[in-house]
Amino acid sequence: MTTFDATTSRRDLATLGRPRSVAARRFRERVIVGSLAAAASFSILVTATILVVLARETWGFFQFPDVSLAEFFGGLEWNPLLGAEKHFGIWPLVSGTFLIAAIAASFALPIGLVTAVYLSEYASPKVRATLKPTLEVLAGIPTVVYGFFALTLITPILQKLAPGTFGSYNAMSAGLATGIMILPIVCSLSEDALRAVPRSLRDGALALGGTKFDVSVKVVVPAALSGIVAAFLLALSRAIGETMIVALAAGGIAQITASPAAEVQTMTAYMVQIFLGDAPATGVEYKSSYAVAATLFVITFALTMLGQYILRRFREEYD
């Protein structure tokens, strides 16, 4: 601690507490701003590079004589690897992808929302501090582990519950495992949206005679609906883009079906099959994986944009 006495000179007093150099401070601020701008620009550059690669390789795929836009978007058969006559209709892969995502959403969305309501409105702070991190641990489990979990536990249970219905590979097993994987996303984001609702709304509803359940269901959930829907769409995008679970548990037959017991192939599983197979890098089979990847990118991008629109359109702002 600095002390002052009669011998302290005026120059010494002038140097005490002198602010740091303005030029040095501005330089540091410019370095920080530049670093942040560089990080943002790098992410944009990576995204742009991915788009360029997808566009270039997809264009190369459609240059093959046995490929056409009409068949790709209108064909109902996907058979690029077997037989002399190849078919490149994307809809069997899209069907398998959305079937897995629908099963996962049917499992994860209601359970995740109910869990979020419990954590936000009913759980004590101690229970919430324990349960929420425990649920979020599921998000850190490698997806390949979920795939083996589906093969070794979920599929045998389904086979015992419905003998003769489910085979070794089926959409139900992969969908349930994917639902378990996206459950932390739904629960965590929905709970954050519910807790963002002002306390005054809860107190006002309780003062009017509403029960705890009425307040939760009729006041808090509708007030947080935009955030909940955005969480649902984000989880759905994650389910659509899942790779290892479906590659291990769903099978490899590309077909249009709504049966959860059927063996299906998703877009991501097909890409894994191509990149781990023996398809030549210059062949139509290899190039087809980029066209599938571009289709998947468009679907997930559309879901992301839909989520952003819902957030902007239905966001509730409170004073």
N, C-alpha and C positions, 0 to 999 in steps of 0.2 A: 504494500500500500504506500503511495507516494505521500510524503510529508513536506510541508512548506515552512520555511523560517525566514528570518530577515536577510540571510545571506543569499537567498535564491535570486538569481539575476533575472532581468526582464527577458532575455533570450531563452533562459531555461523554461520560464513560464510559457513562452510562446510555443516551445516544442512539445510541451506536455499535452497529451490528448489530441495531437494533430491528426486529422483524418488521413487515411491512406491516399496515395496518388490517384487523382481522378482518371488519368490516362490508363493506369494499371487496372483500375476497376472496369473501365470501359472495355479494355482489351479482354479481360476475363469474361465479361458478359458476351462479347462478340464470339469468343471461342465456344462458350456454352450454346449460344443460339446457333452458331454454325454446326456444332456437333449434332444438335437436335434436327436441324434441317438436313444434314447429311444422312442421318438415320432414316428420316421420313423419305428422302429421295431414294435411298437404297431399297426400301420396301416397294416403292413405286416402280423402280427399275426392275426389280425381280419379277413383279407382277406383269409388267410390260413384256419382259423377256419370255415369260411363260406363255403369254398370249401370242407372241410372235412365233414361237416354236410350234404351238398347237395349230395356229393358222397355216403355217407353212407345210407341216406334215399332213394336216388334214387335206389341204389342197393337193398334195402329192398323192394321197389315197384316192381321191376322186379322178385322178388322171389315168388310172388303170382302165383298160377297155371293158373289163367285166364288172365295173362298179358304176352306179348311176345314182343321182340324187333321188330319183323317183323310187328306186328300190330301197335305198337307205332309209328314207322317211316314210315309205309306204309299204315296204315288204313286211311280211309276218313270219319270216324264217331267217334265223341266224345260223349259218353253217359255213364258216370260212375255212375250216381245217380239214374236213373229211369229204372224200369223194371228188370226182372230177368236176362236178358242177357246184360252184360255191354260191352261197346266198348271204347277203349283207343287209337284211332287214333289221333295224335297230330295236324294234318293239319287243321282241322276246327278252332282251336284256333290260329294257326299261321296265317291263312288266315284273321281272324278278326283283329288280331294285326297289320298286314301289311296294311290292308285296312284303318284302323284308321290312321296309320302313314303316308300313302300315301296322304290321304285327308289333314292332318295337314301340310305335307311338301308342297303340292300344294298351300296351302294358305300362309304359313309363309315364305317359302324360297324366292319367288320373291318379296314379300312386304318388307321383312327384308333387302334384298340386295339393293333394290331401296332406302329404307330409309337410309341405311348405306352410299350409294353413295351421297345422299343429305347432310347428316351430315358431311361427310368428305370433299366434294368438293364444295358445294354450300352454306351451312348454315353459317351465321355469327357466330363469337365466342359466342355472347350473346344468339342467338337462339340455338346453339348446347349445351351450358351450361344449358339451360332450358329443351330442348326436350329430350336429352339423359337420364338424370336422371328420367324424367317422364316415358319414355319407360321402364326403368329398374325397376320401381316400380311394373310393371306387374309381374316380376319374384318373388316378395315377397308375392303375393296373394296366399292364400292356395288353393290347387287344388280342394278341396271339394267345394269351392266357384265357381270355374269354372264349376263344375258339375251341381250345381243348376242353374247357369247362362245358361247353355245349355238347361236344362229342362224347365226353365220358360221364356226364351226369344228366344233362337235360334230355338228350336223346333217349337214353335207357329208361328214364322216368316216363317219357311220352310213349315209348313202346310198351311199357307195362300197363299204362292207363288205357291205351287203345291198341291191343294186340293186332298185328297184321295191317295196321294203318300207316304207321310211320316206318320209313326205312332208315338206313344208317345216315343218310343225308336228307334233310328236309328243311323247308322254309321256316317252320314253326320254331325249331330249335335255334336256328340262327337268329330269327327275329327276337326271341325271348332274351338271348344273350346280348344282342344289340340293345334291347330295351334296358337291361341292367346296366349296360355301359353308359347310356345317355341319362339314366335316372339322376345322377348328381347334378347334371346341367339344368334339368327341369327344376329340381328341388331348390338348388342354390339361387338361381336367378329369379324364380318365382317368389321365394322367401324374401329376397332383397326388394322386389317390387311391392310386396305386401307391407313390409316394414317401412317403406317410404310413404305410405298413406299417413296423413297427419293424425295425431292422437285426438285432435278436436272432433274429427268425424266419428270416431269410436265413442267418445264421451257424449256427444250429442245424441247418437242413436241409443245409447244406454239410458240417457236421461229421459228419452221418449218412451221408455218401457220395453225396449228390445232386449231379448236374451243374448247371451254371449254367442250362441250359434247364429241367431238372426243377424247380429252385427257382422260376424265373420262372413257369412254367405251373401247377405243382401247389401252390405255397405262396403266392406273392405275389399272383397274380391272384385266387385264391379269397378271400384275406384282404381284398382291396380291392373285392370284388364289389359291395357296396352302392353305393359311390361310382361304380363303372363303370356300373352300371345307371342310376343317377340321371343320369349324363352322357348316356347313350343316350336317356333319356326327354326330357331338356332339348333335345338336338339334334333329336329327332323332333318336339317341339312347335315348334321353330323352323322345321323343314321344312314342317310343316302350315300354319303361318302365313305362309309366304313368298308374296310378291305379284308383284314385277316380273319375276322369272324366268319364272314360269308364265304371266303375262300376255303376255309376248313370245314364248315358245318353245313353249308347250303347245297353243295354239290356242284356239278358242272354241266347240267343239261339246260340249254337256253330254250325256254318255251313260254308261251303265253298261258298262264293259269292263275286262278284265284284260290287254289287249294293249298292250305298251309302244310299239308302232308306231302306235297310234291317236291321233287328235287328241282331246284332252279339255279340259274346263274345270273349274277348281277354284273353291272358294268365294271365295277372295280375288280371282281373276281376274274372276269375275262382278261383284263389287262395284266393281272398277275400271271395268269396262265400263259399269255403270249410272251411276256418278258422273261419268264423262267423256262420257256420251252425251247424248241429247236427251230423256230421260224426264222428265216433269213431276214436280216435287217433291211434288205431292199425289196422284200416280197410284199404282196398285198395283205397277207395276214398280219405282218408286223405293223404296216402302215394303218391298218384298220383300228389298232388300239388307240391311235391318236385321234381318230374320228370319234371313237367312243369317249375318250377323255374330254374332247371338246364339247360333246353333248352333255356329259356330266357337269362340266364347268358351267355351261349355260343354265342347267337346272338349278344348281346350288346358288349361282349368282342371282337368279330370279327369286329364289326363296329369301336370300339376304336382302334384296331390294324391297321385297314385299314386307319383310320385318321392319325395315327402316321406315317405309311408308306408314305402316300401322303405328309405329312409335310417334311419328310426327303428327299423324292425323288424329289420333285418339289419346294423345298424352294429356293427362290432367295436371294442371298447375295450380298450386295452392299458395296462399300468402302465409 
